[in-house]
Amino acid sequence: MKKKFQFIIENIDIHYYLNYTLKNLFRNIYFELKRKKMKMMKKEEAQKELDSFLDNIKTVVLSTVSSEGEPFASYSPYVQDEESNFYVFISTAVQHSHNMYNTKKAHLLFIEDESVTSHIYARRRMYFKAKAEKFEENDDRFEKIAQLFEQKHGSDASLIRQMPDSRFYKLSPYDGNIVLGFGAAFKIDESNKKISKLNTMGGKAHGGTHEEGLNKND
């Protein structure tokens, strides 16, 4: 009886193992076929996407870090000037303002709305590192940037002239990237206006593994 029971258990284990192995095999075949069918976006197509990417995006996800290394993230309406610098208008009392004033840096993320994305893991997005500069009171550049806000945001921007305790921050971007789908991550050149090159780390998407990232920084 004991041997018979052992035989049944072993057969159940073998059946489970074979079933699990076949499922993984077919899944891997499916994703490999899907990967091969995936059309690689051309640089020219990516440039067209970049040229119009910000047209319907009115806010930026702004990430900063304190002097003690504590991260903080929120969002803000923004504008962009003819030299591709970005500007936000924020209260001097909020954490972002303290962080950018002390560290002089930020990270900017522009991302398409969830309601229009074709895949939740492939939301189109553009991001930059940025040098942050705070406008002081009565800065000569205030009027020009205020007008840019009024042009982009309409009546919502009227409060800019009614909030004396808030300031503009100029965010000068660098090291830009734009992700336009699976296998379609591109570096942006130093002008922040042109696609530089495909950035897929040898077909491993745009991030690679944690270990690869560490090796890259060595």
C-alpha positions as CSV (number, residue, x, y, z in Angstrom):
1,M,0.0,0.0,0.0
2,K,2.8,2.3,0.9
3,K,4.6,1.7,-2.4
4,K,1.4,2.2,-4.4
5,F,0.9,5.6,-2.6
6,Q,4.5,6.6,-3.3
7,F,4.0,5.7,-7.0
8,I,0.9,7.9,-7.2
9,I,2.7,10.9,-5.5
10,E,5.7,10.6,-7.8
11,N,3.4,10.5,-10.9
12,I,1.5,13.6,-9.6
13,D,4.9,15.4,-9.2
14,I,6.0,14.4,-12.7
15,H,2.7,15.5,-14.2
16,Y,2.8,18.8,-12.4
17,Y,6.5,19.4,-13.5
18,L,5.7,18.6,-17.2
19,N,2.6,20.8,-17.1
20,Y,4.6,23.7,-15.6
21,T,7.5,23.2,-18.0
22,L,5.2,23.1,-21.1
23,K,3.4,26.3,-20.0
24,N,6.6,28.1,-19.6
25,L,7.9,26.8,-23.0
26,F,4.8,28.0,-24.8
27,R,4.8,31.3,-23.0
28,N,8.4,31.9,-23.9
29,I,7.7,31.0,-27.6
30,Y,4.8,33.5,-27.6
31,F,6.8,36.4,-26.3
32,E,9.7,35.6,-28.6
33,L,7.4,35.7,-31.6
34,K,5.8,38.9,-30.4
35,R,9.3,40.5,-29.9
36,K,10.4,39.6,-33.4
37,K,7.2,41.1,-34.9
38,M,7.7,44.3,-32.9
39,K,8.5,47.1,-35.3
40,M,11.5,49.1,-34.2
41,M,10.7,52.8,-34.3
42,K,13.0,54.8,-36.7
43,K,14.8,57.9,-35.5
44,E,12.9,60.1,-37.9
45,E,9.6,58.8,-36.5
46,A,10.8,59.4,-33.0
47,Q,11.8,63.0,-33.9
48,K,8.2,63.7,-35.0
49,E,6.9,62.4,-31.7
50,L,9.4,64.5,-29.8
51,D,8.5,67.7,-31.7
52,S,4.9,67.5,-30.6
53,F,5.2,65.5,-27.3
54,L,4.6,68.5,-25.0
55,D,1.8,70.1,-26.9
56,N,-1.0,68.6,-24.7
57,I,0.9,68.2,-21.5
58,K,0.4,71.1,-19.1
59,T,2.1,69.8,-15.9
60,V,5.5,68.3,-15.0
61,V,6.1,65.6,-12.3
62,L,8.8,67.3,-10.3
63,S,11.2,65.2,-8.1
64,T,13.6,66.7,-5.7
65,V,15.8,65.7,-2.8
66,S,16.6,67.5,0.5
67,S,20.1,68.2,1.7
68,E,19.7,65.1,3.9
69,G,18.9,62.9,1.0
70,E,15.1,62.7,1.6
71,P,13.2,62.4,-1.8
72,F,10.1,64.3,-2.5
73,A,7.8,64.3,-5.6
74,S,4.8,66.3,-6.7
75,Y,3.7,68.2,-9.8
76,S,3.5,71.7,-11.1
77,P,2.2,73.6,-14.2
78,Y,5.2,74.6,-16.3
79,V,6.2,76.5,-19.4
80,Q,9.2,76.2,-21.8
81,D,11.2,79.0,-23.4
82,E,12.7,79.1,-26.9
83,E,16.0,77.7,-25.5
84,S,14.2,74.6,-24.1
85,N,14.5,75.7,-20.4
86,F,11.5,74.9,-18.2
87,Y,9.9,77.1,-15.5
88,V,7.7,76.4,-12.6
89,F,6.0,78.8,-10.2
90,I,5.9,77.5,-6.6
91,S,5.5,78.8,-3.1
92,T,8.7,79.4,-1.1
93,A,7.1,77.5,1.7
94,V,6.7,74.1,0.0
95,Q,9.3,71.3,0.2
96,H,10.2,71.5,-3.5
97,S,11.3,75.1,-3.1
98,H,13.5,74.3,-0.1
99,N,15.0,71.3,-1.8
100,M,15.8,73.0,-5.1
101,Y,17.2,76.1,-3.4
102,N,19.6,74.0,-1.3
103,T,20.6,71.4,-3.9
104,K,20.2,73.4,-7.1
105,K,18.8,70.3,-8.9
106,A,15.7,68.5,-9.8
107,H,14.3,65.7,-12.0
108,L,11.5,66.3,-14.5
109,L,9.0,63.8,-15.9
110,F,6.5,64.5,-18.6
111,I,4.1,61.6,-19.1
112,E,1.0,60.9,-21.2
113,D,-2.3,60.4,-19.5
114,E,-3.3,56.9,-18.5
115,S,-6.6,57.3,-20.4
116,V,-4.9,57.6,-23.8
117,T,-2.0,55.1,-23.4
118,S,-2.1,51.9,-25.5
119,H,-0.5,49.9,-22.7
120,I,-0.2,50.7,-19.0
121,Y,3.5,49.6,-19.0
122,A,4.3,51.7,-22.1
123,R,3.0,55.2,-21.3
124,R,4.9,57.6,-23.5
125,R,7.2,59.8,-21.3
126,M,10.1,62.2,-21.4
127,Y,12.4,62.9,-18.6
128,F,15.4,65.1,-17.8
129,K,17.8,65.9,-15.1
130,A,17.8,69.7,-14.4
131,K,19.8,72.5,-12.8
132,A,17.5,74.6,-10.7
133,E,17.7,78.4,-10.3
134,K,15.4,80.4,-8.1
135,F,14.2,83.9,-9.3
136,E,14.7,86.5,-6.6
137,E,12.1,89.2,-6.0
138,N,11.8,91.8,-8.8
139,D,13.8,89.6,-11.2
140,D,14.0,91.2,-14.7
141,R,12.8,88.0,-16.3
142,F,9.6,87.8,-14.3
143,E,7.3,89.5,-16.9
144,K,8.5,87.5,-19.8
145,I,7.9,84.1,-18.0
146,A,4.6,85.3,-16.6
147,Q,3.4,86.0,-20.1
148,L,4.5,82.5,-21.2
149,F,2.4,81.1,-18.4
150,E,-0.6,83.1,-19.4
151,Q,-0.3,82.0,-23.0
152,K,-0.1,78.3,-22.1
153,H,-2.5,78.2,-19.1
154,G,-4.9,81.0,-19.8
155,S,-6.9,82.5,-16.8
156,D,-5.5,79.8,-14.5
157,A,-2.2,81.6,-14.6
158,S,-3.6,84.9,-13.3
159,L,-2.7,83.9,-9.7
160,I,1.0,84.3,-10.6
161,R,0.6,88.1,-10.2
162,Q,-1.3,87.6,-6.9
163,M,1.1,85.5,-4.9
164,P,4.1,87.5,-3.7
165,D,5.4,84.7,-1.6
166,S,5.9,82.4,-4.6
167,R,8.8,82.4,-7.0
168,F,9.7,81.1,-10.5
169,Y,12.3,78.4,-10.7
170,K,14.3,78.1,-14.0
171,L,15.0,74.4,-14.7
172,S,17.8,73.9,-17.2
173,P,17.5,70.4,-18.6
174,Y,20.2,67.9,-19.5
175,D,20.6,64.2,-20.0
176,G,17.2,63.9,-21.6
177,N,15.4,60.7,-22.6
178,I,12.1,59.9,-24.3
179,V,10.3,56.6,-24.2
180,L,7.7,56.0,-27.0
181,G,6.8,52.4,-26.4
182,F,8.4,49.0,-25.9
183,G,11.9,49.0,-27.4
184,A,11.5,52.6,-28.4
185,A,13.6,54.6,-25.9
186,F,15.8,57.4,-27.3
187,K,18.4,59.7,-25.9
188,I,17.9,63.5,-26.5
189,D,20.8,65.6,-27.6
190,E,22.4,68.5,-25.8
191,S,20.0,71.0,-27.5
192,N,17.1,69.2,-25.8
193,K,15.3,69.4,-29.2
194,K,16.7,66.5,-31.3
195,I,16.7,62.7,-31.0
196,S,20.3,61.6,-30.5
197,K,20.2,57.8,-30.7
198,L,18.3,54.7,-29.8
199,N,18.9,53.9,-26.1
200,T,17.9,50.2,-25.6
201,M,21.1,48.7,-24.1
202,G,21.4,46.0,-26.7
203,G,17.8,45.1,-26.9
204,K,17.2,45.0,-23.1
205,A,14.8,48.0,-23.1
206,H,16.0,51.3,-21.8
207,G,16.9,50.4,-18.2
208,G,18.7,47.0,-18.2
209,T,19.3,45.2,-14.9
210,H,20.4,46.7,-11.6
211,E,23.7,44.9,-12.0
212,E,24.2,46.4,-15.5
213,G,23.5,49.8,-14.1
214,L,26.1,49.4,-11.4
215,N,28.7,48.2,-13.9
216,K,27.9,51.1,-16.2
217,N,28.7,53.6,-13.4
218,D,32.0,52.0,-12.4
